[in-house]
């Protein structure tokens, strides 16, 4: 089943314990980020209140004792989009309470992850995030699968990744 609008938003409102995201792409082209990404590339400062609604969602969930986490799998050199996502996205998300980790395949072997981005909600619902080769989002699909394999992927990714706050790309190492 394809998820849009309120049906998709309900997963972030209604999950009970945990929401985990595995990100595999070096670039995501999603409509709401086009202007922000262009501003970042132009060297403009991040606007006040950037991603405020998403940060409020993270805060509400983590304040309620729920876990929101993600692992982004990267290789170096980092793409412009990843630099944008780290600076304009992850810093604020982490500050709002999301546990963000980075798995750098330039430094660590692939622990056996899938080739599909996904969200895993409460170790029950798996939503595949669907993208074109260039990172253009084309949809989200609730999968009718046993979540055990995706729980295993989550655990492998978390075990191999480092906390976002500790990650330094090679071009930013002292």
C-alpha positions in Angstrom: 0.0 0.0 0.0 1.4 3.4 -1.0 1.3 6.0 1.9 0.7 9.7 1.5 -0.6 12.6 3.5 -2.3 11.8 6.8 -1.9 8.1 6.4 1.9 8.6 6.3 1.9 11.3 9.0 0.0 8.9 11.3 3.0 6.6 11.6 5.0 9.4 13.3 2.0 10.4 15.4 0.9 6.9 16.5 3.9 4.7 16.9 4.3 3.5 20.5 7.9 2.7 21.1 10.4 3.2 18.3 10.8 4.6 14.8 14.0 3.7 12.9 15.2 5.0 9.5 17.9 3.5 7.3 19.2 5.9 4.7 21.4 4.6 1.9 21.6 7.4 -0.7 24.1 10.2 -1.1 21.4 12.5 -2.2 17.6 12.8 -1.7 15.6 15.1 -4.0 12.4 15.8 -2.2 10.3 18.8 -3.1 10.2 20.5 0.4 14.0 20.7 0.4 14.7 22.2 -3.0 14.8 25.8 -1.8 16.8 25.0 1.3 19.3 23.0 -0.5 19.8 25.8 -3.1 20.3 28.3 -0.3 22.9 26.0 1.4 24.8 25.7 -1.9 24.7 29.4 -2.3 26.3 29.8 1.1 23.3 31.4 2.7 22.8 31.0 6.5 20.2 28.5 7.7 16.9 30.3 8.3 15.6 30.7 11.8 13.1 27.9 12.5 14.3 25.6 9.7 12.6 22.2 10.1 10.7 23.5 13.1 7.7 21.2 12.5 9.8 18.1 12.2 11.8 19.1 15.3 8.5 19.5 17.2 7.5 15.9 16.1 10.8 14.5 17.3 10.5 16.4 20.6 7.0 15.3 21.2 7.9 11.7 20.6 11.1 11.6 22.6 9.5 13.5 25.5 6.8 10.8 25.6 9.6 8.2 26.0 9.6 7.0 22.4 12.8 6.4 20.5 13.5 8.0 17.1 16.7 6.9 15.5 18.4 6.6 12.1 21.6 5.4 10.4 22.8 7.1 7.3 25.2 5.0 5.3 27.8 7.1 3.5 31.0 7.0 1.5 33.6 9.7 1.1 33.9 12.2 -0.2 30.6 13.4 1.1 28.2 14.7 -1.5 27.0 18.3 -1.4 23.6 17.0 -0.3 25.1 15.0 2.6 27.0 18.1 3.8 23.6 20.0 3.6 21.8 17.2 5.4 24.4 17.0 8.2 24.5 20.8 8.8 20.9 21.9 8.1 19.1 18.7 9.1 20.9 16.4 11.5 22.2 19.0 13.9 18.7 20.2 14.6 17.2 16.7 14.6 19.8 15.5 17.1 19.2 18.6 19.2 15.4 17.7 19.2 16.2 14.2 20.5 16.7 11.9 17.5 19.6 9.4 17.8 21.4 9.8 14.5 24.4 7.6 13.5 26.6 7.4 10.5 28.0 4.3 8.9 30.9 5.3 6.7 31.6 2.5 4.2 34.9 4.2 3.4 36.1 3.1 6.8 33.9 0.1 7.8 32.8 -2.9 5.7 29.2 -3.2 4.8 27.7 -5.4 7.6 25.1 -6.8 5.2 22.5 -4.1 4.8 19.7 -4.1 2.2 19.7 -1.9 -0.9 16.4 -0.3 0.1 15.8 2.7 2.4 13.1 2.0 5.0 11.4 3.1 8.2 10.7 0.5 10.9 7.9 1.4 13.4 7.6 -0.5 16.7 9.4 -3.5 15.2 6.1 -4.2 13.4 5.5 -2.0 10.4 8.1 -1.6 7.6 7.7 1.2 5.1 10.0 1.1 2.1 11.1 4.5 0.9 11.1 4.6 -2.9 13.5 6.7 -5.0 14.7 7.1 -8.5 18.4 6.5 -9.1 19.1 10.3 -8.7 17.4 10.4 -5.3 14.0 11.7 -6.4 11.4 10.4 -4.1 8.6 8.5 -5.9 6.7 7.1 -3.0 6.5 5.2 0.3 5.1 1.6 0.5 3.9 -0.3 3.5 5.4 -3.7 3.1 3.5 -6.9 3.9 6.5 -8.7 5.4 7.8 -10.3 8.5 9.7 -7.4 10.1 12.4 -9.8 11.6 14.7 -9.2 8.6 14.4 -5.4 9.0 15.0 -5.6 12.7 18.2 -7.5 11.9 19.2 -4.8 9.4 18.5 -2.1 12.0 20.6 -3.9 14.6 23.5 -4.4 12.1 23.4 -0.8 11.1 23.3 0.5 14.7 26.1 -1.7 15.8 28.4 -0.7 12.9 27.7 3.1 12.9 29.1 5.9 15.1 27.1 8.6 16.7 26.6 11.6 14.5 28.2 13.9 17.1 31.4 11.8 16.8 31.6 11.5 13.1 34.2 13.5 11.2 34.6 13.1 7.4 38.3 12.8 6.4 38.3 16.4 5.1 37.2 17.6 8.5 39.7 15.6 10.7 42.2 17.6 12.7 
